[in-house]
């Protein structure tokens, strides 16, 4: 959904939207992290905009300028509106999958 809502000029910002295990790349706007409750050091981070080309992502350090605007440019929010729109659906799917995995492992809630 983020990629569908992001304004396109060169496509670099849309290409920079992604996720990674651990910390977001330098210069990225972080949407959130989901930690593994059993493994304290494992977590997934959702991000957009990065300066780290080693990840294969485009250089899109300006993500904050697009999302929140500047005094010379109006904002074009795409990052947080996508999160808010899909938050309940994603949480529901995660809960369902966790319960399914626990049931198949023979663990009761």
N, C-alpha and C positions, 0 to 999 in steps of 0.2 A: 504494500500500500504506500509506503514511503516513496518508493521509486516512481509510483504512478503520480504522486502529488508534487514531487520536487520540480521546481521550474528548470527548464532545460535551455542551456545556451551551448555549452560544449559537451555536456553529458558527463563531465568529470565528477560532479557532485553525486549524481545518481549512481555512478560506478563505485563511489567510495562508501556507500551504505553496506554494512555487513555486520558480522559477529565474529568473535574470537574467544578462545579460552584464555582467561586471565585478563590482564589490563588492556584497555583500548590503546591503539597506536597514538603516538605523540601528536598533539594538535587536534584530536578528534573530539566531537561532542558526544558524550555518553548518555544514552537513554536509560540504561539500567543494567544491573547485574543480577544474575540468578545463581545463588550459591547452592552447592550440593550439601544437603543437611548431614550426610554421613561423612563426607570428606571436606573438612573445613577450608582447605586451600584450593579447592576446585570451584571455579565459577565461570559463567558465560557472560560476556559483555556485548551489548548491542551498541553500535556506533555509526556515525556518519562524519565524513570529512577527516582527512589525514594528511600528514606530510611524509609518511613512511611508505615510500614506493617499493620497499622490499616485500611488502605484503601483496603486491600486485594491484593495489588500489591507486586510483588517480589522486593527484595532488589537489585537495579541495579544502584547504585551511580556512576558507571563507564561509564555512557552514553556518557559523553563528551570525554572520552578517545577513545571510539569506533568511534564516529562521526568525531572528529577532529584529532585523532592520538596523539602519544607522540613521544619523540625523539627515543624511542626504538620500536615503533609499527606504522605501516602505518595506515592512516585513512580509515574507511569503512563508508562513508556517507550514511545514510538512512533517516534521519529525515528531513532535509531541501530539499533534492532532491524530496521527496514525496510531500512536501508542494508546491514547485515550479511547479511540474508537474500537480497538481490538483487545483491550486489556481483559475484559470479562471473558471473551471467547478463548483467549490463550490460557487464562487461569483455569477455566473449566476443562479444557483439553488436557492440560498438565495434570490436574487433579485426577481426572479419569484414567490417564495412563499410569499414574503412580499407583492408584488403587488396583488397577488391573495387574500390574507387576507384583504388587504385594500379595494379591490373591493367588496368582500362579506360583508364587514362591511359598505359599502356605502360611503366610503371616497375616494374622488378624489385626484389624484396626484397633 
